[in-house]
Amino acid sequence: MTPDQHKDAAQLLLQAEETGHQCGLLSLAYPDMTLDDAYAVQQALVMQKLSNGRRKIGWKIGLTSRAMQQALNITTPDSGVLLDDMAFPSGATVPAGRFIQPRVEAEIAFVMKSPLSGADCTAADIIAATDYVTPALEILDTRILRSDPETGKSRIITDTISDNAANAGLVTGADRHPIQAQDLRRTGVILKRNGEVEETGLGAGVLDDPVTSVLWLARRMADYGQQIEPGDIVLSGSFVRPVECPPGTYIHADFGPFGSVEISFAQG
């Protein structure tokens, strides 16, 4: 893809978000799209939002579970950018029509106190750079059709990465914990939708340790001249399957002693 094609694809995604009407699969429009192309589209999308007044507040890491990687026939996570208008406080209500097809996942969020990047980063560096960890929900959305109505072809990894790794929002809890005091591998969650248990999971579902997920991000950034900044929120990846959130949905994620997070989606 050319730089102009990166910008054109990003504009399709922006238009889909603004109108609430999904665009077609970029992987069909650009069948030779590479992962580097997908990240270039994502960067063009984010740069346009920043030029419109948005502010970067962190990063999300996705596709961290083995099951999701196998479903997409990949062996690596992906990442996206968190912006200030994506943040919701726990207990908030998402306005009707804000998202197209929202889903939620339960995650552990890292809030950083030191800059971090480089191929030589270690798990110890991640722990030292973390200010605190907190329970979180990620709100996913898709500005791209999940499948093409004519061919039946499903989205692939280049579509997802281009679409800012399907990120739409984040909800963080009030509890803040020193990372050294937590066994994140065994931190669990019970996620309920409208009072019924939909998913349960453990932090070990994220690359065996959520710290490993953040380490992957820090090392990947070395290839793109980026770094994690002080104050950044890093969503380390979900350890439950995505839960659909049509209008009228109430989500409560109980992380036990780690805390809880909740969000509602207004009726249409």
Rosetta silent file (secondary structure, phi, psi, omega in degrees, C-alpha in Angstrom):
SEQUENCE: MTPDQHKDAAQLLLQAEETGHQCGLLSLAYPDMTLDDAYAVQQALVMQKLSNGRRKIGWKIGLTSRAMQQALNITTPDSGVLLDDMAFPSGATVPAGRFIQPRVEAEIAFVMKSPLSGADCTAADIIAATDYVTPALEILDTRILRSDPETGKSRIITDTISDNAANAGLVTGADRHPIQAQDLRRTGVILKRNGEVEETGLGAGVLDDPVTSVLWLARRMADYGQQIEPGDIVLSGSFVRPVECPPGTYIHADFGPFGSVEISFAQG
SCORE:     score description
SCORE:     0.000 S_00000001
   1 L     0.000  148.900  176.960    0.000    0.000    0.000 S_00000001
   2 L   -91.838  162.400  175.761    1.079    3.580   -0.632 S_00000001
   3 H   -55.078  -36.242  177.903    0.956    6.360    1.987 S_00000001
   4 H   -66.365  -37.463  176.720   -2.053    7.813    0.161 S_00000001
   5 H   -66.862  -36.254  174.686   -3.828    4.457    0.381 S_00000001
   6 H   -57.897  -45.664 -179.261   -3.094    4.348    4.127 S_00000001
   7 H   -67.156  -40.308  179.040   -4.795    7.726    4.481 S_00000001
   8 H   -62.062  -43.066  179.625   -7.729    6.696    2.267 S_00000001
   9 H   -65.169  -40.490  178.191   -8.316    3.573    4.366 S_00000001
  10 H   -62.958  -36.436  179.213   -8.122    5.605    7.574 S_00000001
  11 H   -66.421  -35.662  175.888  -10.706    8.005    6.181 S_00000001
  12 H   -61.411  -41.009  179.777  -13.093    5.107    5.533 S_00000001
  13 H   -67.710  -41.170  177.771  -12.778    4.086    9.184 S_00000001
  14 H   -62.557  -42.532  179.635  -13.348    7.631   10.417 S_00000001
  15 H   -63.915  -40.270  179.097  -16.436    7.956    8.233 S_00000001
  16 H   -62.973  -42.624 -179.953  -17.793    4.643    9.533 S_00000001
  17 H   -65.615  -41.515 -177.111  -17.321    5.758   13.134 S_00000001
  18 H   -71.023  -34.636 -176.292  -18.939    9.141   12.544 S_00000001
  19 H   -94.443  -18.758 -175.301  -21.948    7.783   10.624 S_00000001
  20 L    78.627   12.554  178.907  -22.417    4.501   12.489 S_00000001
  21 L  -115.038  118.646 -175.350  -22.313    2.598    9.194 S_00000001
  22 L   -66.562  148.691  176.074  -19.546    0.035    8.877 S_00000001
  23 E   -93.503  170.565  179.647  -17.215    0.031    5.908 S_00000001
  24 L   -73.359  170.805 -179.292  -16.180   -3.004    3.877 S_00000001
  25 L   -65.279  126.541  176.529  -13.214   -5.234    4.654 S_00000001
  26 H   -67.811  -29.756  179.687   -9.935   -3.462    3.981 S_00000001
  27 H   -66.444  -21.194  173.524   -8.376   -6.878    3.389 S_00000001
  28 H   -84.688  -40.180  179.758  -10.635   -7.222    0.330 S_00000001
  29 H   -69.465  -32.169 -178.898  -10.001   -3.698   -0.929 S_00000001
  30 L  -130.306   75.955 -172.326   -6.248   -4.116   -0.394 S_00000001
  31 L   -63.659  -18.287  179.429   -5.560   -7.857   -0.659 S_00000001
  32 L   -96.377   11.416 -179.036   -1.782   -7.393   -0.456 S_00000001
  33 L   -59.173  132.397  177.354   -1.993   -5.431    2.811 S_00000001
  34 L  -101.734  174.098  175.549    0.757   -6.377    5.273 S_00000001
  35 H   -62.679  -37.930  177.204    0.883   -5.975    9.050 S_00000001
  36 H   -63.027  -39.927  175.777    3.087   -2.910    8.540 S_00000001
  37 H   -60.816  -43.873 -178.100    0.429   -1.483    6.205 S_00000001
  38 H   -61.555  -43.361  177.901   -2.237   -2.145    8.836 S_00000001
  39 H   -67.872  -30.745  176.219   -0.282   -0.313   11.515 S_00000001
  40 H   -67.945  -38.700  174.985    0.308    2.541    9.056 S_00000001
  41 H   -62.850  -46.376  178.278   -3.467    2.806    8.501 S_00000001
  42 H   -57.584  -43.412 -179.977   -3.965    2.790   12.280 S_00000001
  43 H   -63.527  -40.862  178.242   -1.359    5.535   12.665 S_00000001
  44 H   -63.422  -37.947  177.373   -3.054    7.646    9.972 S_00000001
  45 H   -63.865  -47.948 -178.571   -6.379    7.159   11.787 S_00000001
  46 H   -66.291  -41.637 -179.957   -4.936    8.159   15.152 S_00000001
  47 H   -60.877  -37.900  177.374   -3.044   11.142   13.713 S_00000001
  48 H   -64.429  -40.673  179.017   -6.282   12.469   12.238 S_00000001
  49 H   -66.883  -39.590  177.931   -7.987   12.169   15.615 S_00000001
  50 H   -63.753  -38.246  179.114   -5.092   13.896   17.346 S_00000001
  51 H   -68.845  -20.648  177.064   -5.281   16.735   14.825 S_00000001
  52 L   -89.306    6.318  173.996   -8.991   17.025   15.700 S_00000001
  53 L   107.950   -1.588  178.182   -8.133   17.665   19.343 S_00000001
  54 L   -74.549  164.339 -178.308   -7.966   14.210   20.889 S_00000001
  55 L  -132.143  134.560  178.606   -5.160   13.248   23.295 S_00000001
  56 E   -73.833  133.911  178.433   -3.345    9.927   23.619 S_00000001
  57 E  -122.374   -0.018  178.022   -3.685    8.350   27.072 S_00000001
  58 E   158.636 -154.764 -171.818   -2.166    4.927   26.486 S_00000001
  59 E  -140.650  152.734  171.328   -2.227    1.633   24.619 S_00000001
  60 E  -119.805  146.053  176.421   -4.272   -1.533   24.304 S_00000001
  61 E  -117.983  131.195 -178.007   -2.953   -4.999   23.619 S_00000001
  62 E  -126.521  173.365  177.805   -5.217   -7.516   21.956 S_00000001
  63 L    55.401   45.191 -178.297   -5.235  -11.094   20.715 S_00000001
  64 L   -91.586  -15.470 -179.253   -3.234  -12.241   23.727 S_00000001
  65 L   -88.821  147.767  179.435   -5.045  -15.537   24.272 S_00000001
  66 H   -60.802  -37.862 -178.366   -4.015  -18.677   22.428 S_00000001
  67 H   -62.843  -43.321 -179.346   -7.621  -19.335   21.421 S_00000001
  68 H   -69.126  -37.674  178.273   -7.985  -15.944   19.718 S_00000001
  69 H   -64.616  -41.331  178.595   -4.640  -16.295   17.960 S_00000001
  70 H   -65.615  -35.470 -179.338   -5.611  -19.707   16.637 S_00000001
  71 H   -64.279  -32.381 -179.251   -8.967  -18.352   15.457 S_00000001
  72 L  -102.039    4.918  177.936   -7.187  -15.743   13.332 S_00000001
  73 L    57.573   46.945  177.901   -4.301  -18.033   12.350 S_00000001
  74 L  -129.954  169.592  179.393   -1.665  -15.746   13.872 S_00000001
  75 L  -128.466   17.837 -177.129    1.040  -16.160   16.485 S_00000001
  76 L  -140.458  149.535  171.782    1.343  -12.612   17.788 S_00000001
  77 L   -69.166  179.896  169.868   -0.789  -10.099   19.703 S_00000001
  78 E  -132.204  175.191 -178.541   -1.756   -6.736   18.243 S_00000001
  79 E  -144.184  158.926  177.218   -1.963   -3.245   19.681 S_00000001
  80 E  -144.321  178.466 -174.546   -3.935   -0.018   19.414 S_00000001
  81 E  -110.438  134.706  175.011   -3.954    3.502   20.830 S_00000001
  82 E   -94.156  133.399  178.955   -6.149    4.776   23.689 S_00000001
  83 E  -117.528  160.426 -170.740   -7.473    8.319   23.373 S_00000001
  84 H   -61.538  -31.436 -177.776   -8.990   10.607   25.999 S_00000001
  85 H   -80.048    0.662  177.841  -12.557   10.411   24.677 S_00000001
  86 H   -89.880  -14.046 -171.804  -12.533    6.623   25.079 S_00000001
  87 E   -83.699  130.509  175.323  -12.312    6.689   28.895 S_00000001
  88 E  -123.618  138.769  173.853  -15.417    6.032   31.011 S_00000001
  89 E   -74.196  151.697  175.745  -15.534    5.964   34.823 S_00000001
  90 L   -58.952  133.692 -178.027  -16.787    2.793   36.472 S_00000001
  91 L    94.770   -4.355 -179.108  -20.558    3.030   36.887 S_00000001
  92 L   -74.493  166.155  174.528  -21.057    5.285   33.867 S_00000001
  93 E  -116.135  124.812  177.156  -23.693    4.806   31.180 S_00000001
  94 E   -75.640  124.754 -178.549  -22.611    4.751   27.547 S_00000001
  95 L   -60.263  148.690  177.107  -24.994    6.972   25.556 S_00000001
  96 L   -59.361  136.161  177.155  -27.236    5.294   22.994 S_00000001
  97 L    83.424   -0.237 -178.831  -25.676    5.269   19.546 S_00000001
  98 L   -65.814  -38.325 -178.409  -22.139    5.923   20.777 S_00000001
  99 L  -122.154  163.661 -176.514  -20.877    2.630   19.361 S_00000001
 100 L   -86.801  -58.632  179.569  -21.915    0.419   16.450 S_00000001
 101 L  -136.659   69.627 -173.232  -21.623   -3.151   17.822 S_00000001
 102 L   -68.480  145.211  171.223  -20.071   -2.842   21.289 S_00000001
 103 E  -136.989  161.480  177.530  -18.651   -5.781   23.206 S_00000001
 104 E  -127.297  153.874  173.970  -16.670   -5.846   26.450 S_00000001
 105 E  -134.301  152.199  178.101  -13.701   -7.770   27.777 S_00000001
 106 E   -97.589  134.785 -174.386  -12.213   -7.964   31.286 S_00000001
 107 E  -145.487  168.770  168.883   -8.572   -6.970   31.648 S_00000001
 108 E  -105.834  125.361  179.218   -5.860   -5.811   34.022 S_00000001
 109 E   -98.382  135.858  173.126   -4.731   -2.250   33.329 S_00000001
 110 E  -102.177  132.675  172.868   -1.185   -1.086   34.019 S_00000001
 111 E  -112.800  123.947 -167.576   -0.607    2.618   34.741 S_00000001
 112 E   -95.779  150.018  178.539    2.986    3.559   34.080 S_00000001
 113 L  -116.488   -9.491 -177.996    5.302    5.934   35.944 S_00000001
 114 L  -136.550  151.035  175.809    8.403    5.690   33.734 S_00000001
 115 L   -66.794  152.325 -172.653    9.067    5.682   29.987 S_00000001
 116 E  -153.918  127.803  175.299    9.559    2.240   28.501 S_00000001
 117 L  -174.594  161.754  172.058   10.612    0.904   25.130 S_00000001
 118 L   122.455  145.706 -178.266   13.255   -1.178   23.440 S_00000001
 119 L   -66.029  -18.706 -178.060   14.084   -4.637   22.223 S_00000001
 120 L   -97.935   10.657  177.273   16.155   -5.277   25.352 S_00000001
 121 L   -61.266  148.374  177.485   13.322   -4.614   27.825 S_00000001
 122 L  -122.772  167.976  176.015   12.795   -7.262   30.496 S_00000001
 123 H   -59.545  -36.857  177.990    9.895   -8.268   32.730 S_00000001
 124 H   -62.171  -35.309  177.277   11.770   -6.620   35.617 S_00000001
 125 H   -65.184  -40.212  179.306   11.780   -3.360   33.619 S_00000001
 126 H   -62.043  -47.680 -178.946    7.996   -3.573   33.194 S_00000001
 127 H   -61.911  -42.766 -179.104    7.473   -4.099   36.916 S_00000001
 128 H   -66.959  -30.061 -176.947    9.837   -1.240   37.818 S_00000001
 129 H   -87.273   -6.450 -176.381    8.099    1.141   35.375 S_00000001
 130 E   -86.924  126.235  175.329    4.557    0.352   36.621 S_00000001
 131 E   -74.739  -51.794  176.609    2.954    2.852   39.000 S_00000001
 132 E  -161.415  167.255  174.239    0.000    0.590   39.822 S_00000001
 133 E  -118.865  152.526 -173.666   -2.372   -2.013   38.361 S_00000001
 134 E  -152.321  150.400  176.691   -6.160   -1.798   38.391 S_00000001
 135 E   -68.533  149.023 -176.084   -9.190   -3.781   37.170 S_00000001
 136 E  -152.289  159.816  167.601  -10.565   -2.688   33.829 S_00000001
 137 E  -119.437  141.052  169.024  -13.015   -3.332   31.037 S_00000001
 138 E  -105.955  133.536  173.546  -12.238   -2.742   27.406 S_00000001
 139 E   -96.555  118.642  177.761  -15.096   -1.721   25.132 S_00000001
 140 E   -96.697  151.053  171.602  -14.604   -3.149   21.667 S_00000001
 141 L  -150.436  163.713  178.422  -16.309   -1.959   18.531 S_00000001
 142 L  -130.943  119.347  176.377  -15.849   -2.610   14.855 S_00000001
 143 L   -86.871   -5.414  178.394  -15.949    0.073   12.224 S_00000001
 144 E  -112.440  141.000  176.664  -15.383   -2.688    9.651 S_00000001
 145 L   -52.442  141.412  177.706  -17.956   -5.345    8.762 S_00000001
 146 L   -70.212  -27.962  174.758  -17.301   -8.606   10.599 S_00000001
 147 E  -151.309  151.958 -179.609  -17.819  -10.460    7.318 S_00000001
 148 L   -79.857  125.400 -174.981  -18.341   -9.507    3.694 S_00000001
 149 L   -65.758  -24.778 -177.792  -21.985  -10.081    2.681 S_00000001
 150 L   -86.375  -44.436 -175.125  -21.102  -11.108   -0.886 S_00000001
 151 L   -98.000  -18.750 -175.222  -18.143  -13.416   -0.369 S_00000001
 152 L    77.508    2.432 -178.960  -18.728  -14.463    3.242 S_00000001
 153 L   -67.335  134.402  179.848  -15.081  -13.642    3.939 S_00000001
 154 E   -90.015  160.957  173.547  -14.439  -12.739    7.578 S_00000001
 155 L   -56.992  148.135  174.356  -12.247   -9.980    8.944 S_00000001
 156 L  -123.275 -178.158 -171.355   -8.589  -10.866    9.334 S_00000001
 157 H   -59.895  -34.458  179.994   -5.781   -9.453   11.428 S_00000001
 158 H   -68.009  -33.039  174.685   -4.977   -6.606    9.011 S_00000001
 159 H   -64.718  -46.994 -175.251   -8.578   -5.383    9.250 S_00000001
 160 H   -64.383  -46.380  179.718   -8.500   -5.492   13.039 S_00000001
 161 H   -62.181  -44.729  179.360   -5.156   -3.702   13.401 S_00000001
 162 H   -56.243  -38.047 -177.163   -6.190   -1.004   10.923 S_00000001
 163 L   -83.568   37.511 -179.896   -9.349   -0.458   12.977 S_00000001
 164 H    53.302   40.659  179.405   -7.216    0.553   15.993 S_00000001
 165 H    55.449   33.631  176.749   -7.241   -3.071   17.164 S_00000001
 166 H    63.390   15.690 -178.913  -11.061   -2.823   17.501 S_00000001
 167 E   -77.770  144.235  176.298  -10.720   -0.514   20.497 S_00000001
 168 E  -136.008  -28.970 -177.940  -13.539    1.892   21.321 S_00000001
 169 E  -166.440  169.885  175.768  -13.388    2.562   25.056 S_00000001
 170 E  -145.381  148.786  178.487  -12.018    1.638   28.449 S_00000001
 171 E  -131.026  122.406  179.790  -13.407    1.573   31.971 S_00000001
 172 E  -113.370  147.621 -179.616  -11.040    1.451   34.943 S_00000001
 173 L   -81.410  173.968 -179.187  -11.891    0.618   38.530 S_00000001
 174 L   -82.535  -21.486 -176.099  -11.215    2.669   41.657 S_00000001
 175 L   -76.407  132.578  177.214   -8.842    0.108   43.211 S_00000001
 176 L  -123.994  129.141 -174.376   -5.134    0.717   42.703 S_00000001
 177 E  -126.518  137.623  169.341   -2.593   -1.948   43.636 S_00000001
 178 L   -61.730  134.310 -174.734    1.217   -2.036   43.728 S_00000001
 179 H   -65.400  -31.417 -178.266    2.215   -4.543   41.103 S_00000001
 180 H   -67.693  -19.855 -177.217    4.704   -6.260   43.397 S_00000001
 181 H   -90.798    3.033 -173.537    1.882   -7.114   45.814 S_00000001
 182 L  -118.931  142.054  167.782   -0.199   -8.936   43.199 S_00000001
 183 L   -98.291   87.590 -172.857   -0.118  -12.382   41.628 S_00000001
 184 H   -65.167  -26.859  179.105   -1.534  -11.215   38.315 S_00000001
 185 H   -63.302  -32.672 -176.329   -1.455  -14.738   36.846 S_00000001
 186 H  -105.489    8.730  173.561   -4.002  -15.847   39.438 S_00000001
 187 L   -72.695  123.417 -174.167   -6.096  -12.692   39.497 S_00000001
 188 E  -112.917  167.990  177.888   -9.555  -13.812   38.419 S_00000001
 189 E  -142.573  145.040  167.737  -12.776  -12.256   37.192 S_00000001
 190 E  -116.068  113.698 -176.542  -16.473  -13.138   37.120 S_00000001
 191 E  -104.981  121.428 -179.615  -18.113  -11.119   34.361 S_00000001
 192 E  -111.845  141.873  171.751  -21.895  -10.751   34.497 S_00000001
 193 E  -116.103  120.127 -178.536  -24.265   -9.332   31.905 S_00000001
 194 L    50.795   41.860  174.084  -27.597   -8.185   33.328 S_00000001
 195 L    85.848   -3.295 -179.201  -26.957  -10.222   36.473 S_00000001
 196 E  -112.087  137.279  179.786  -26.024  -13.501   34.764 S_00000001
 197 E   -66.368  123.915  177.719  -22.515  -14.933   34.627 S_00000001
 198 E  -106.426  -38.205 -175.624  -21.234  -14.831   31.053 S_00000001
 199 E  -147.955  150.305  169.300  -17.509  -15.391   31.458 S_00000001
 200 E  -135.492  157.177  179.707  -14.876  -16.242   34.050 S_00000001
 201 E  -173.362  171.913  177.953  -11.113  -16.268   33.684 S_00000001
 202 E  -124.264  152.140  179.931   -7.644  -15.863   35.165 S_00000001
 203 H   -57.170  -26.154  178.956   -4.871  -13.443   34.330 S_00000001
 204 H   -62.542  -16.319  175.761   -2.702  -16.355   33.181 S_00000001
 205 H   -65.634  -13.457  178.755   -4.899  -16.450   30.073 S_00000001
 206 L   -98.146   90.000  176.494   -2.908  -13.426   28.870 S_00000001
 207 L    52.565   29.180 -179.211    0.317  -14.948   27.516 S_00000001
 208 L    75.726  -13.139  178.575    0.650  -16.820   30.846 S_00000001
 209 L  -169.364  123.145  179.338    1.268  -13.476   32.626 S_00000001
 210 H   -55.962  -26.692  176.294   -0.080   -9.975   31.874 S_00000001
 211 H   -60.924  -38.014  178.934    3.447   -8.619   32.468 S_00000001
 212 H   -61.943  -34.942  178.523    4.550  -10.608   29.405 S_00000001
 213 H   -64.412  -46.993  178.831    1.906   -8.818   27.358 S_00000001
 214 H   -65.297  -35.410  175.995    3.201   -5.370   28.321 S_00000001
 215 H   -61.999  -42.176  176.423    6.731   -6.597   27.640 S_00000001
 216 H   -57.056  -44.522 -179.079    5.644   -7.600   24.119 S_00000001
 217 H   -62.817  -47.628 -178.682    4.313   -4.077   23.554 S_00000001
 218 H   -59.288  -40.802  179.564    7.462   -2.377   24.822 S_00000001
 219 H   -71.168  -39.229  179.021    9.635   -4.510   22.563 S_00000001
 220 H   -62.226  -35.206 -177.812    7.379   -4.066   19.515 S_00000001
 221 H   -60.774  -27.040  179.414    7.568   -0.299   19.932 S_00000001
 222 L   -60.093  -28.863 -179.388   11.296   -0.427   19.248 S_00000001
 223 L   -77.627  -15.451 -174.444   10.451   -1.302   15.627 S_00000001
 224 L  -119.874    9.651  179.019    8.234    1.775   15.236 S_00000001
 225 L    65.930   30.589 -178.539   10.186    4.445   17.125 S_00000001
 226 L  -114.092  169.457  172.198    7.558    4.588   19.870 S_00000001
 227 L  -154.432  157.473  171.919    7.609    4.239   23.634 S_00000001
 228 E   -76.701  131.684 -176.090    5.288    3.917   26.601 S_00000001
 229 L  -101.880  155.739  173.490    5.138    7.292   28.354 S_00000001
 230 L   -55.716  134.756 -178.051    4.752    8.112   32.073 S_00000001
 231 L    90.971  -12.623  179.578    1.048    8.215   32.918 S_00000001
 232 L   -64.089  141.399  169.010    0.063    5.917   30.054 S_00000001
 233 E   -93.903  132.963  176.601   -2.646    3.345   30.687 S_00000001
 234 E  -121.723  113.513  173.153   -1.859   -0.041   29.149 S_00000001
 235 E   -80.823  116.513 -166.960   -4.707   -2.536   28.755 S_00000001
 236 E   -83.430   -6.267  178.513   -2.795   -5.794   28.934 S_00000001
 237 E   119.417  150.075 -174.772   -5.299   -8.034   27.140 S_00000001
 238 E   -84.279  145.237  171.262   -8.463   -9.915   27.929 S_00000001
 239 L  -115.778   22.690  168.051   -8.672  -13.220   29.752 S_00000001
 240 L  -136.172  163.702  175.675  -12.347  -13.757   28.855 S_00000001
 241 L   -74.019  153.998  178.934  -14.163  -13.934   25.537 S_00000001
 242 L   -63.162  139.428  179.420  -15.843  -10.738   24.271 S_00000001
 243 E  -110.877  124.736  179.920  -19.407  -10.253   25.569 S_00000001
 244 E   -64.135  141.322 -177.354  -21.971   -8.589   23.293 S_00000001
 245 L  -130.692   74.792  175.544  -23.514   -5.408   24.719 S_00000001
 246 L   -68.030  168.008  178.848  -26.721   -4.396   22.915 S_00000001
 247 L   -51.977  139.269 -179.660  -28.693   -1.394   24.209 S_00000001
 248 L    91.774    2.807 -178.247  -29.929   -1.922   27.758 S_00000001
 249 L   -81.421  139.841  171.517  -26.956   -4.063   28.826 S_00000001
 250 E  -120.611  125.573 -178.302  -25.456   -3.771   32.315 S_00000001
 251 E  -113.855  131.140  173.810  -21.990   -5.247   32.831 S_00000001
 252 E  -129.927  123.609  179.331  -20.420   -5.989   36.202 S_00000001
 253 E  -112.310  115.093 -178.274  -16.919   -7.460   36.439 S_00000001
 254 E  -101.802  109.461  179.277  -16.000   -8.836   39.868 S_00000001
 255 L   -96.272   17.631 -179.199  -12.234   -9.295   40.276 S_00000001
 256 H    64.520 -136.218 -178.677  -12.559  -10.363   43.931 S_00000001
 257 H   -61.047  -17.982 -179.726  -10.004   -8.665   46.223 S_00000001
 258 H   -73.185  -23.060  178.750   -8.551   -6.915   43.156 S_00000001
 259 L   127.998 -167.794  179.264  -11.724   -4.794   42.787 S_00000001
 260 E  -148.517  161.246  179.599  -14.678   -4.442   40.439 S_00000001
 261 E  -143.640  143.888  177.350  -15.775   -2.459   37.392 S_00000001
 262 E  -143.507  152.202  178.599  -19.199   -1.791   35.908 S_00000001
 263 E  -153.224  146.363  176.837  -20.666   -0.088   32.879 S_00000001
 264 E  -119.816  154.498  177.533  -24.150    0.280   31.380 S_00000001
 265 E  -119.444  117.853 -174.298  -25.276    0.784   27.805 S_00000001
 266 L   -62.473  151.397  173.583  -28.320    3.040   27.438 S_00000001
 267 L   -62.953  145.913  179.764  -31.440    1.879   25.679 S_00000001
 268 L   -72.918    0.000    0.000  -31.670    3.005   22.085 S_00000001
